[in-house]
């Protein structure tokens, strides 16, 4: 880590807010001894710390925020990679960890640059001189605590897995280049996070917009930190502080559908987000291609999904996420996933399904399992009663008519289709029915990439209706309700847990979708309901991987996607496996050999 501590560049990027524009002239006249104690310099250093985390724009592949969100989502179960890719995301997505790699190195480097920047402000600024200066100092405590929390979740095991002995990350609290701490335990890292966030909470008494850290932002993050620790009482207490502050409100259902279009400052639900600014952060010719969300979708100039738009569009909404977001006919959160129709003018119907379509006698059981997780798209009769299945073998092609079963869900009103398709022996041409029905999605014919139907994700695109412009959310009010719901669930408080879940759920769907105690069953526990809603609401916001493993749950990845290609694929990732945490970047181990590597 020595290379990080030797260098700290002060960025004067003011996040595009006119109220925080700075007069640059004083920097040219400040004496060397006063450079870090001048009020203007302290403010500039603080803005620089935000800028380090944000990076140089939406297409900055080295920025902290873009890369951290990749680790939180690509390693979850909300996404599915379509075929091969030249992007290094593959190693994150399929849990094939590497000690080398720009993504994790960028997270580590940017985080510690920001931490050192925060240390400079904390070391040189004087508390108590003014409420505004205290607020600035508090922002640095918040940013430092936030970074230690995020670093620990990425490089350290979940808190409930022996935090006294498992290692987190080095805790650097000084500006001394020769101060080279080793990795602290996970418990020590969380203690530092809490100390920093509580200090930030006490200092930040002035109101700021959602583009900056505030007292409520510290309380919001504390609610999550305590939840991760299993300290349910404190998770509830800090959630209460945010909810009862009166500063935030949930968007309406209609506004939720277009949540990404709002800037943080005009969104009453956003507590804190790293603000990206139109014109400053998305002005490059290729920015919309290389933006974080460029892998999720191609979009037009207004940020709407488009086959002819900008972006690679290689990483789609997983079938398991679509299964739950499509349970109700009008879940506002389904607006963030778009089925990409090949020809909108065509009235022909097609059905998408996955299952074992063909096999060889020599196929192993694992190979058959893999082949059973491949997509197929066949034409459907106009009255939606027959699937026309095409089966290819060495003996030629067979056309089979498969009856479609239609069932209308009595509670939701959703029409569900299923079929029992055929499978063919590729060598002999013999056919037989699958042993069980599979779900069929009927639509116009969908565009595909390497046989994977395109289900574009647009939750991280379209701010101000501009391409892939996006301000990554750190905390928002819906999360706080869900934090509190989970804490109540773990205390066995069914009434309060369901009340909080239903605040979020009925906003997105309607009162008809509210859970009752009767929905808690042996097959679906109270915690199951809470985590399902958390997955629905917070998808693509960097939470999912951590939500699964911190609850000692295994990650089910038995769904179509190229994570199941190659050697030793993970159909399931165990919560206690080594793969759930990242290696310390190799460059850091080489620079500081006594820094212990993860297993």
PyMOL commands that set and color helices and strands:
alter all, ss='L'
color gray80, all
select helices_A, chain A and resi 2-5+18-20+25-29+32-34+39-54+64-74+89-93+102-124+131-155+186-203+215-229+232-243+253-257+259-261+264-266+287-290+292-295+319-325+332-336+365-371+463-465+477-490+494-508+511-513+517-519+526-538+544-550+562-564+578-580+586-591
alter helices_A, ss='H'
color red, helices_A
select strands_A, chain A and resi 79-81+167-170+183-185+270-273+315-317+337-339+349-354+358-359+375-380+386-393+396-408+415-419+422-425+431-433+438-443+448-449+452-453+455-457+473-476+555-556+572-573
alter strands_A, ss='S'
color yellow, strands_A
deselect
rebuild
show_as cartoon
